Amino acid sequence: MDAATKPEASGLHSALRYKFIALVGNEYVRAATAADAVAGAQPNLVIEPGTERELAEILRLSNEAGLAVIPWGGGTKRAWGNSPARADLILSTARMTEIIEHAWADLTVTVEAGCSIQRLQETLAQHGQRLALDPLWPEKATVGGVLSTNDSGALRLRFGALRDLIIGVTIALPDGTLASSGGKVVKNVAGYDLPKLVTGALGTLGVITRAVFRLHPLPLNSRSFSVSSVNLEEAQKFVLAVQDSKLAYTSLQSHFSDENPPASDILFEGTEAGLAAQETQLRNLVRVASVSESPSSTWTAREELWGFSDPASTAVAKINILPANTARTMEMVAHSANAHQLRWRALMYATGIGWLRLEGKPGALQEALQMLRDGLEGQDGSLAVLHRPGKMPAFDAWGTAGDALPLMKAVKKQLDPKSTLNPGRFVGGI
């Protein structure tokens, strides 16, 4: 081990490391490598506890020693957010993968935070059920990581966001407390709503160790259709027409880019007879020639935005807008990209949540993103940058925090007074 990774170099003195080893075993305490970097920060140690109690005790010891702890699931979104102000050790949930209880008759599941979404879905499918969630990279993304980043996909339109699906959670607080809230039933309104509080908090309030979700039945059948549009206005009119119709759709998204005309996808689920009726209604709603059946893979289009070949010249951002402003927003994107000589692609959900990829020189990317953020915030929207080139000028990942920042800081101070967890990564430097 070189000097940069010795525990002593970051305050991880030998006595503390031996305590960690005594808790989890020597094979689950290792020096961090370059592959363990978190949003540009290099930790020194990686620890993989096997139980909630082990995780909570490691967190307590770290908090007392003044160390900065980075919660880690599958590592798929480790670059999201700002670079941590400090990063001493990674606390991994890689060994905490148990599906504790699938109460299939009650449509609930209790699962440890380190379980991958794909493994969870495969288990639920054995009883004809699913967690109605489609996050990025489900084969690697974990329950805890998806909750911490609030990563909802196209199914959000029909089934709600993660905050609507989670009904219970257990988290380890920096003082070593294991705090639980919620329960195993779908209707649960008593007490402090900890599940919603930690969803999307980027691991800054506590380390999620287990969660309880409400479930939905798997669909009997599904069919997807794509509808081509001539321009931005026509694409927006189609989405608004669908939302104003009696179509019983599950997901609705639109594609935009500097290369191809706009196109929209719509997903139906149900019986074969029901799907045939939905197709007829859809074709009556728009020009028949513009409708074509599409493969189910169209619903992984969000992952395709991340399939870039040159990270040093690419930025990926998440945008939130009013759905009625979609055409206006895409015009703004096209204008900004053209002004800075950038290539661009975007995917917008009918909920007003979208994903944007820009490609070009780092300096031009920074200027374009700032222009877009200013424009979006001026119309009650937002822009969060989830990937940016290392050589891009300094740029806050989150943008204006808004009026909620004082309350968010107060909650952070209450639960993590020493800023032990992910310091500086979240909104407003939390």
C-alpha positions in Angstrom: 0.0 0.0 0.0 1.5 3.4 -1.0 1.4 6.5 1.1 -1.6 7.9 -0.6 -3.7 4.9 0.4 -2.4 4.2 3.9 -5.1 4.7 6.5 -2.8 7.1 8.4 -2.8 9.4 5.4 -6.5 10.3 5.8 -7.0 9.9 9.6 -7.8 6.2 9.2 -5.2 5.2 11.8 -4.3 1.6 12.4 -6.4 1.2 15.6 -9.5 2.3 13.8 -8.8 0.1 10.8 -8.4 -2.9 13.1 -11.8 -2.1 14.6 -13.3 -2.2 11.2 -11.6 -5.5 10.4 -12.8 -6.9 13.7 -16.4 -6.0 12.8 -16.5 -7.3 9.2 -13.4 -9.4 8.5 -10.1 -8.6 6.8 -11.4 -9.6 3.4 -14.1 -6.9 3.5 -11.8 -4.0 4.3 -9.5 -2.9 1.4 -7.7 0.1 0.1 -9.6 2.2 -2.4 -8.4 2.3 -6.0 -8.8 4.8 -8.8 -11.9 2.9 -9.9 -13.5 3.8 -6.6 -13.4 7.6 -7.2 -16.6 9.4 -6.4 -17.5 12.5 -8.5 -13.8 13.3 -8.9 -12.8 12.6 -5.2 -10.6 9.7 -4.2 -11.4 7.9 -1.0 -8.9 5.8 0.9 -10.7 2.8 2.2 -13.7 0.6 1.1 -15.6 -1.4 3.7 -18.4 -4.0 2.9 -20.4 -4.8 6.0 -22.7 -7.8 5.9 -25.5 -6.7 8.2 -27.3 -3.5 9.2 -25.7 -3.6 12.7 -22.2 -3.8 11.2 -22.9 -0.9 8.8 -24.3 1.2 11.6 -21.3 0.5 13.9 -18.8 1.4 11.1 -20.7 4.6 10.5 -20.7 5.5 14.2 -16.9 4.9 14.5 -16.3 6.9 11.4 -18.5 9.8 12.6 -16.7 9.9 15.9 -13.3 9.9 14.1 -14.4 12.8 11.9 -14.2 10.8 8.7 -16.3 11.5 5.6 -18.3 8.5 4.5 -19.6 7.8 1.0 -22.5 5.4 0.8 -22.1 3.1 -2.2 -24.5 0.7 -3.9 -23.8 -0.5 -7.4 -21.7 2.5 -8.3 -23.7 3.3 -11.4 -24.4 6.9 -10.4 -21.2 7.7 -8.4 -20.4 10.7 -10.6 -23.8 12.3 -10.0 -23.8 15.5 -7.9 -20.9 17.8 -6.9 -17.5 16.4 -5.9 -17.5 15.6 -2.2 -15.8 18.2 0.0 -14.1 15.2 1.7 -14.0 11.5 1.0 -12.3 9.2 3.4 -14.1 5.8 3.1 -16.7 4.1 1.0 -19.4 2.2 2.9 -20.6 -0.4 0.5 -23.9 -2.4 0.6 -22.5 -5.0 -1.8 -23.1 -7.9 0.7 -26.5 -6.7 1.8 -28.6 -8.2 -1.0 -31.3 -10.3 0.8 -34.9 -10.1 -0.3 -36.2 -10.3 3.3 -39.9 -10.8 2.7 -42.1 -10.9 -0.4 -45.7 -10.6 1.0 -47.2 -11.4 -2.4 -50.8 -11.5 -1.0 -50.4 -8.0 0.4 -48.5 -6.7 -2.7 -45.4 -5.6 -0.7 -41.7 -6.6 -0.5 -39.0 -5.9 2.1 -35.5 -5.9 0.6 -32.0 -5.0 1.6 -30.4 -1.9 0.1 -27.7 -3.8 -1.8 -30.0 -6.0 -3.9 -30.0 -5.1 -7.6 -33.2 -4.0 -9.2 -33.0 -6.7 -11.8 -32.7 -9.5 -9.2 -35.6 -8.0 -7.2 -37.8 -7.9 -10.3 -36.9 -11.5 -11.3 -37.9 -12.7 -7.8 -41.2 -10.7 -7.9 -42.0 -12.0 -11.3 -42.2 -15.5 -10.0 -45.5 -14.4 -8.4 -46.6 -12.3 -11.3 -45.7 -9.1 -9.7 -43.3 -6.2 -10.2 -41.9 -3.1 -8.6 -43.3 -0.6 -11.1 -40.0 1.1 -11.6 -37.6 1.3 -14.6 -34.3 2.9 -13.4 -31.1 3.2 -15.4 -28.9 0.0 -15.5 -31.2 -2.2 -13.4 -28.7 -5.1 -13.7 -26.3 -3.2 -11.5 -28.3 -0.4 -9.8 -29.2 -1.2 -6.3 -32.3 -0.5 -4.2 -30.5 1.9 -2.0 -28.7 3.7 -4.8 -31.9 4.1 -6.9 -33.7 5.5 -3.8 -30.9 7.9 -3.0 -30.9 9.3 -6.5 -34.6 9.1 -6.9 -34.1 7.5 -10.3 -37.6 7.0 -11.8 -38.1 6.2 -15.5 -41.0 6.2 -18.0 -43.3 4.1 -15.8 -43.5 7.1 -13.4 -46.4 8.5 -15.5 -48.7 5.6 -14.7 -47.5 4.4 -11.3 -45.9 7.4 -9.7 -42.4 8.2 -8.5 -40.4 6.3 -6.0 -41.9 8.4 -3.2 -45.2 6.9 -4.2 -43.9 3.3 -4.2 -41.9 3.2 -1.0 -43.8 2.6 2.2 -41.1 1.8 4.7 -37.4 2.3 5.2 -34.6 1.6 7.6 -31.5 3.9 7.6 -28.3 4.0 9.6 -27.7 7.5 11.1 -24.1 8.8 11.7 -24.5 8.3 15.5 -25.0 4.5 14.9 -28.8 4.6 15.3 -30.8 2.3 13.0 -34.0 4.3 12.4 -37.1 2.8 10.8 -40.3 4.4 9.6 -43.3 3.2 7.7 -44.5 -0.4 7.6 -45.5 -3.4 5.5 -48.9 -2.3 4.5 -49.8 0.0 1.6 -51.9 2.4 3.7 -49.5 3.7 6.4 -49.8 7.4 7.5 -48.6 7.4 11.1 -45.3 9.0 12.2 -42.5 10.9 10.5 -42.3 10.2 6.8 -38.7 9.0 6.7 -39.1 7.0 3.4 -40.0 10.1 1.4 -37.3 12.2 3.2 -34.4 10.0 2.2 -35.6 9.4 -1.3 -33.6 11.6 -3.5 -31.4 12.9 -0.7 -28.2 11.4 -2.3 -27.2 9.6 0.9 -26.6 12.8 2.8 -29.0 12.1 5.7 -28.4 8.4 6.4 -27.4 5.2 4.8 -30.4 3.2 3.6 -30.1 -0.4 4.7 -33.5 -1.8 3.7 -36.8 -0.7 2.1 -40.4 -1.8 1.9 -42.2 -1.2 -1.4 -45.8 -1.5 -2.7 -46.0 -3.8 -5.7 -48.2 -4.0 -8.9 -49.2 -7.0 -11.0 -47.2 -7.8 -14.1 -49.2 -6.8 -17.3 -50.8 -9.6 -19.2 -49.6 -8.1 -22.5 -48.0 -4.9 -23.7 -47.6 -3.1 -27.0 -45.6 0.0 -27.9 -46.2 2.5 -30.8 -44.1 5.3 -32.2 -45.7 8.4 -33.7 -43.6 10.6 -36.0 -44.0 14.4 -36.1 -43.0 17.0 -38.6 -41.8 19.6 -36.0 -41.7 20.4 -32.3 -45.1 22.0 -32.2 -46.7 18.9 -33.7 -44.9 16.6 -31.3 -46.2 18.7 -28.3 -49.7 18.7 -29.7 -49.7 14.9 -30.0 -48.6 14.5 -26.3 -51.2 17.0 -25.1 -53.9 15.3 -27.3 -53.1 11.9 -25.8 -53.2 13.4 -22.3 -56.6 14.9 -23.1 -58.0 11.7 -24.6 -59.5 8.5 -23.1 -56.5 6.4 -24.0 -55.4 4.1 -21.1 -51.6 4.4 -21.6 -48.8 3.4 -19.3 -45.9 5.5 -20.6 -45.5 8.4 -23.0 -42.2 9.9 -24.1 -40.8 12.0 -27.0 -37.4 12.1 -28.7 -35.7 15.2 -30.0 -32.3 15.8 -31.6 -30.4 17.9 -34.1 -30.4 15.0 -36.6 -34.0 13.7 -36.8 -37.6 15.0 -36.7 -39.3 14.5 -33.3 -41.0 11.2 -32.5 -43.1 10.0 -29.6 -43.6 6.6 -28.0 -46.6 5.3 -26.2 -47.0 2.1 -24.2 -50.2 0.2 -23.6 -50.6 -2.7 -21.2 -53.5 -5.1 -20.7 -55.5 -7.8 -22.5 -55.1 -8.5 -26.2 -58.6 -7.2 -26.9 -57.9 -4.1 -24.8 -54.6 -3.4 -26.7 -56.4 -3.7 -30.0 -59.0 -1.2 -28.9 -56.3 1.2 -27.7 -54.5 0.9 -31.1 -57.7 1.8 -32.9 -58.2 4.8 -30.7 -54.6 5.9 -31.2 -54.8 5.7 -35.0 -58.1 7.7 -34.9 -56.4 10.4 -32.9 -53.5 11.0 -35.3 -52.5 10.6 -38.9 -52.5 6.8 -39.5 -49.4 7.0 -41.6 -47.4 8.5 -38.7 -48.1 5.5 -36.4 -45.9 2.4 -36.3 -45.4 -0.4 -33.8 -42.1 -0.2 -31.9 -40.1 -2.8 -30.0 -40.0 -2.8 -26.2 -36.4 -1.7 -26.3 -37.6 1.8 -27.1 -38.2 2.2 -23.3 -34.4 1.9 -22.6 -33.8 5.0 -24.8 -32.7 6.9 -21.6 -29.7 4.5 -21.3 -28.8 5.2 -24.9 -28.2 8.9 -24.0 -25.4 7.6 -21.8 -23.8 5.5 -24.5 -21.4 8.2 -25.6 -17.9 7.4 -26.8 -16.0 10.5 -25.6 -16.7 11.4 -21.9 -14.2 14.3 -22.2 -16.5 16.1 -24.6 -20.0 15.1 -23.4 -22.4 16.5 -20.8 -25.6 14.8 -19.6 -28.3 16.8 -17.7 -31.7 16.1 -16.2 -34.3 18.8 -16.8 -37.6 19.5 -15.2 -40.2 21.7 -17.0 -43.9 22.2 -17.2 -45.2 19.7 -19.8 -46.8 22.5 -21.8 -43.4 24.1 -22.3 -41.8 21.1 -24.1 -41.6 22.7 -27.6 -40.4 26.0 -26.2 -37.7 24.2 -24.2 -36.5 22.2 -27.1 -36.3 25.4 -29.2 -34.2 26.8 -26.4 -31.9 23.7 -26.4 -31.5 23.9 -30.2 -30.7 27.6 -30.1 -28.1 27.2 -27.3 -26.5 24.2 -29.0 -26.3 26.0 -32.3 -24.8 29.1 -30.7 -22.0 27.0 -29.1 -21.5 24.5 -32.0 -22.8 21.5 -30.0 -24.5 18.3 -31.0 -27.6 17.4 -28.9 -30.2 14.8 -28.2 -33.0 14.8 -25.7 -35.7 12.5 -24.3 -38.7 14.0 -22.6 -41.3 12.2 -20.6 -44.9 13.5 -20.6 -44.5 14.3 -16.9 -42.1 17.2 -17.9 -39.0 15.3 -16.8 -36.3 15.0 -19.4 -32.8 14.0 -20.2 -30.4 16.0 -22.4 -27.0 15.1 -24.0 -24.7 17.8 -25.3 -21.4 17.1 -27.2 -18.7 19.6 -27.9 -15.8 21.5 -26.4 -15.8 21.7 -22.5 -15.8 25.5 -22.4 -18.7 25.6 -24.9 -20.6 23.0 -22.9 -20.3 25.0 -19.7 -21.6 28.2 -21.4 -24.5 26.3 -23.1 -25.5 24.6 -19.8 -25.5 27.9 -18.0 -27.6 29.5 -20.7 -30.1 26.7 -20.5 -30.2 26.7 -16.7 -30.9 30.4 -16.7 -33.7 30.0 -19.2 -35.3 27.0 -17.5 -35.2 28.5 -14.0 -36.8 31.6 -15.6 -39.9 29.5 -16.5 -40.1 27.5 -13.2 -37.9 24.7 -14.5 -34.5 23.3 -13.5 -31.4 21.7 -14.9 -29.1 19.3 -13.0 -25.9 18.2 -14.6 -25.2 14.5 -14.0 -22.1 14.0 -16.2 -19.6 16.7 -17.3 -16.1 16.5 -18.7 -13.2 16.7 -16.2 -11.8 19.7 -18.1 -15.1 21.6 -18.1 -14.9 24.9 -16.1 -16.3 24.7 -12.6 -20.1 24.3 -12.7 -22.5 23.5 -9.9 -24.4 20.3 -10.6 -27.7 21.4 -9.1 -28.4 25.1 -9.8 -30.5 27.4 -7.6 -31.7 25.6 -4.5 -34.8 27.7 -4.0 -36.7 28.5 -0.8 -36.5 25.0 0.6 -32.7 25.2 1.2 -32.9 26.5 4.8 -35.2 23.7 5.8 -33.0 21.1 4.0 -30.0 22.4 5.9 -31.8 22.2 9.1 -32.8 18.6 8.5 -29.2 17.8 7.5 -27.9 19.4 10.7 -30.4 17.4 12.8 -29.6 14.0 11.3 -25.9 14.5 10.4 -24.5 17.4 12.4 -20.9 16.7 11.5 -21.5 16.4 7.8 -20.2 12.9 7.8 -22.3 11.6 4.9 -21.4 12.7 1.3 -20.4 16.2 2.4 -20.9 18.9 -0.2 -22.4 16.6 -2.9 -26.0 17.8 -2.7 -28.0 20.9 -3.4 -26.6 24.1 -1.7 -23.4 22.3 -0.6 -25.3 20.0 1.8 
